[in-house]
Every structure is written in structure tokens, then in C-alpha cells.
């Protein structure tokens, strides 16, 4: 449970994959907010489309909005250390303003020679209130979705 909110639950997942592309190329693909719609999976994912909502190049604080099967989720780039780490932070709120869930999907990258990159993908999820009771189900959904994302990332370089 979250230390700050007794009605919140936290989940973390960690995956890794070797991608056959140089670290800067992999980072640039992960940092291209609107470009993700071109390579991220439609099957196995609740995300349908992402648009950048702030002007300029992607960096720390850049904002975006995900369109998902369960509604829209605003977000921002919460970590940006080119070319080794990028993290996104999104949240979903009820119509009356209560936070339902928020997540921090991120990637740390490590060059493996000049043509391969070790991608460590992590996801932290925090659910609130009634959503907290669905956390075990959401964890399975996130594991399936994040595995599909890594599969699609790998495939996008083949």
C-alpha cells in the first residue's frame, strides 16, 4: 500500500530486452511521443493513440494525452536523460476529480556494443479507492501490455 494514502495500492513490474539498434536510435524512438502510435501494438494494449499537448521538442515536462479503451489520460515526461533514461507519468481521474490511477512507465537503456541496446522497462502503477481492489487484475493486464510493447519495439527495428 502507498505510504501516503491508505486507500491506494502500488504495483511494480520489470522487463528487459536486447534491441538490435544503437542506444541513441532506441532512445529517440521511445522519446517520440506522437511516433509511438506508429510502432506500439494495437492488439494487447489498452492504448490507442498518443498526442503531444505541449509545443517544442520532447524533454522533461513535455505533456501528452493517451487515448485508451477506458478513456483519456493526460501525462508528462517525468524523467529525461538522453540517451539512457526516459520515464512517463500518466493519470486518470473520475469526472468529479478524484484520482483513480496513475502510472510511471519508464525505460533505462544501456549500450551493448555499437549496434545493440539493453532496454530495461519498468512500470509503477498506483490505484486509488475502488480501483485499488482491481489492482491484481490490472497487474496482469499491465504485464501483458508491457510485454506487447517490448515485442513491438523489438519488431520495429527488424
C-alpha positions, -999 to +999 in steps of 0.1 A: +000+000+000+010+035-006+025+052+025+006+085+019-028+071+011-042+040+029-067+036+001-040+032-026-022+002-039+012+001-057+025-024-082+058-026-100+069-047-130+103-050-145+111-064-180+142-064-202+151-070-238+180-067-261+171-045-291+192-047-323+198-009-327+222+017-313+212+033-280+206+068-295+182+053-321+163+034-295+161+064-271+148+086-299+121+061-308+110+059-272+110+097-268+090+104-300+056+108-283+035+110-314+056+085-332+047+058-307+014+053-324+033+040-355+050+011-337+032+004-305+008-026-306-029-022-312-035-058-300-026-065-264-028-028-254-054-006-240-037+025-255-050+036-289-032+068-297-010+094-280-006+131-289+018+156-276+000+185-260+029+209-253+049+226-280+086+220-289+109+191-287+103+163-262+121+168-229+115+169-192+079+183-185+066+177-221+029+169-218+008+144-238-026+127-238-032+090-242-065+078-257-072+044-243-100+019-242-111+033-209-108+070-217-083+097-220-052+100-197-031+131-196+006+128-188+040+143-188+076+133-193+089+129-157+125+118-164+146+127-195+182+118-195+192+113-232+202+086-242+199+065-211+166+070-194+131+083-201+100+080-179+064+090-185+038+098-158+001+095-166-030+097-145-067+090-148-094+109-129-131+104-123-154+131-137-157+145-102-119+150-100-109+120-078-077+103-090-084+067-100-050+055-111-016+068-122+014+051-137+051+056-144+063+036-174+099+041-180+130+028-198+166+027-189+190+020-218+225+005-219+246+002-250+257-034-257+284-027-283+276-003-311+246-020-326+226-033-296+208-018-266+197-034-234+163-020-226+151-023-191+115-014-190+098-008-157+063+002-147+050+015-115+012+017-110-008+032-082-045+027-079-069+046-056-102+039-040-124+014-058-097+009-084-074-004-057-095-035-054-088-043-090-051-040-087-043-077-091-063-078-124-046-046-135-012-061-128-019-090-152-032-065-178-001-043-175+022-073-177+006-084-210+005-049-223+041-040-215+053-073-229+035-065-261+051-030-261+086-045-259+078-071-286+066-042-308+097-021-301+119-050-310+099-057-342+101-021-352+139-025-357+138-057-376 
